Amino acid sequence: MDIWSLKLQLATWTAMRLLCVFSHEATVKESDLKRCEDDQRVCVTDLRDCGPGEPASPQEPLNMSCCYRMSHGSVTCEWTRESNGRAESDASLIFSSDYTIDSCQGIFNPAAFLNVTVRIWDYAAGREIRSRPLPVFLYDAVKPPRPVLSLRGSTEDSLVASWRRSDDAVCRLRYRVHSAHSWIQAPDSVPAHGDQTLNYTIKDLLVSTVYSAAVACTEEAGICWSDWSEDVSARTLDVAPSRPPEVCYSVEKTDSGGSFRLHLMWKELALRDAGGRVLGYQVSYEPAKKKKLQHGCIKNVTEVRTLLVVEEGNCSVTVAAYNAAGYGPAARLSIEPQRWTALPPVRHLWVSSSFPATKGLRVQWQNPKVPPSIPPVSHLVVQWRSETRPSNSTRWTAVDNVTTSAVIREVDPDESYLISVFPVYNQQCGPPRSLPASLQQGALMEVVQLKVVGVTKTTVKVVWVWQRKAGPIRVHGYRAMLRKDSESHTRALWPNQWQLTFLRLNPNTEYSLLLLADDTSRSIVPVRTDFDEVPAVAAATPPLLLAVIVLIIFILSRTLYKSYFFPHISSPLGSSAGRWLMDPNRRTTPERLVLDLEDFQVTGVLGEKSLITVCPNSHKDLYEDLHQDIYQGFHKDLHKDLHQDVPLMSFVKPSALCLVTEYVLAAPVSVEQPLVSPQSRRADHREEEVSEGGRFPPVEDEEAALEEETAAGLILCDLAASGRGGYRMTCEAEYVANGCPTVV
C-alpha cells in the first residue's frame, strides 16, 4: 500500500512538472486594505490595483478557493495555474462588494459577501493577468479550528489515530515515514458528528518503523479545510527476525600454543528480514568434545563482528539476531581450526568518484585466483565505515562471485571512509583489501617516486611508492608507460603493488618511462636497455669454430702422417750399451763376450725350436711363472740336466718366453759394465754358495758345466744372487726399452 502510494505521488508530481502547474497562496488582513478613490466598492492592498486595469489584460479562469479566518481577521486564497515553466513573480488580491464600502477595516465579517479577484503581474511576459471574480460568502468560508491528533494503538503493520470534533465535520488524514519528506494521503474521508471521538487505523505499514501523522477537518457544508494538526509520531511493533544472519569466520593462531583467535563477521539483516529494530546478536560457542576446564560460552554483541579465543579442537558456533519480539533463527558454523588454510584476497582494488554527477563511490577490484585445493568464492562483501567517526556503525553490502564492482551511495560528501572488500569462501572469510576514499576525490592514494631499479637487454624493472593524497585531485587510475616513438608498453598500477617489470623490449634502445594519472603525465624518466652481445658472439662463433676444427685436423693429420711415413726406429744412440759399443775410446778388457742372436734359439725336449721374446708388456702372472721356473727350479735341476744332455731351457714351456719389461726395469741394472766372462761369473757363484750356505749341489767339473751353459745360450745377462734367494738378472734397461727383438 505504502509503496504504491509513493509511486502514485511520484507520478502526480512528475505530471505536474510536465504540465507546469503551480500552486500559489496569498493572505490579506483587514489592516492592510485601502479603499480606491475612484471606486468606493473596492478595497486593495496596493492602490495601483484600483481601476479596471489594462484594456488588453486577459481574464483567466483559476482553480481558486478562499477561506476566512475569523480569529485573525484575514482571508487566505489559494489557486493553481498552468504555466510554460515561468512562475509568477507578483500577485495580489482585490476585494469588491455590490455595496458601497464605508471602511475597509470592517469588511471581513461573517455576513459579508465579497468578490475576490487575483491580479498577477507576469514579469517574464511583461503583461498583467487578472482572474475572474470569485464570489465568497464569508460565513460559509470560515476556516475550522485545527484538530488535535494522537496515535494510541499499534501493531507490527498498523497505527490507530484518534481525534475529537465538537461539531459535524468531515476529516482527512495523511502520514509518512518519519525520515521521509513526502506525505501519503489516506484514501478515505472520515465523517464526524458533534462531540465525538474519531479513530482511524492506518494499515499496511512497515514493521518497527516510526511514522508521523496529521489530520485536517472541514465543516460538513463548508468549503474550507482547517489547518493540519501538529505532527504526531509513533512506531509500529517489532516481530522476531525471520532469517539468520550471513556469517563467515577466519582463524588466527595465538602466540601461546593450543589456542586460536576466531574472528566472526556477519551482515546486518534487511528490515523485512530483521522484523524491525535489531537490538543485538547472540553468539554461542560450544566445543565438540567437552572437557572439565573447557566450557561453552554465550555472549550478546551489538556490532556485526566479534572475536572469540577458542581452545584447540573442533567447535560449533551459532549467531542469532534478536529484537523486542524475540530471537530469530541462528546461523550455525562447524569450525576446524587445525585445518584452516590461508585464503587469497581480492586483487587490484580501486575507488573512483564522479561527484556531483553521481552521488556515490564506485569500488572496483579483480576476483582472486583460487587454486583447486581451496573452495570457490561464494560471494564478496563490500564494507565501509567512517574514518573520522569510528563509533558509527559499519555498513556493508554483498555481491555475487562474478561481480567486480559496486556503487556505494550512502556516503557523506564531507566524510572520508575506509572501504574494504573481502571474498567469502562458503563460510570462510578471506583477508580484506582496504583503501581510504571520499566522495570528493575518490581513492585518497597517489603514486610518487616512480624510478627504474633494474635494466637488462629486454626488461626494465620499476618501483614506486603509494602515499596518502594531499591535494583535491580526482584520479580514476594510475598507469606506467614505457614509450619509444610509436611503440608503447602500458601497465596499470594498483595499491597492492609496489613494482613491475616490462618484458620483451628491444636491446640497446632508448625508452621514456611515464607516470600517467588517467591521461595526464606526471613524470618522465629516460631509460636505455642493455647492449645485446648475442649477435656479436653469433657472428664470431663460426670463424672461431672453423679455426678450431682446422687446428684439430692439422694436429691429427700431422700425427697420422708422421706415424705412417716416419715411423719410430730404435737408435743405438738411445742405449748405453750402444753408445759404449760405438765409442772408439772405450775401455778394453782381457776378455769380451758379445751377444749372438743364435744364442737365443732354444731347443725343447722334442727337438722343436721356440722363441724368446723381450717385450714391453707388463704381465704379473708371467713374471711369477718365470720367477718360479727360472729362479727356483734352475739351481735344483741345472747340473742334472747338463749331465743328461738335456737342453737347459727344457723346463720352460716351449712357447714363446717373454722377459717382462717391468721386471727388467725394476732389477738393478748395470749399464756401464760390459758383459762378464764365464770365469768371473763362476767366481760369483762360488761366493754366493759360501755366503748362502751352499745353494748349489757340488759340481765336479765346473769348467765343463760352464761350457755347456754357454752353449745353451743362457749368458744373456749377468745372474747374481738376489735378496729373495734366487738370481738377479742384470741387463741393459735402455736396450730393452728401445726395442723388442724376436730371436728365433
Summary of the structure (lengths in Angstrom):
residues: 744
radius of gyration: 63.1
end to end distance: 137.0
largest distance: 203.2
contacts: 2066
relative contact order: 0.05
helix: 19%
strand: 39%
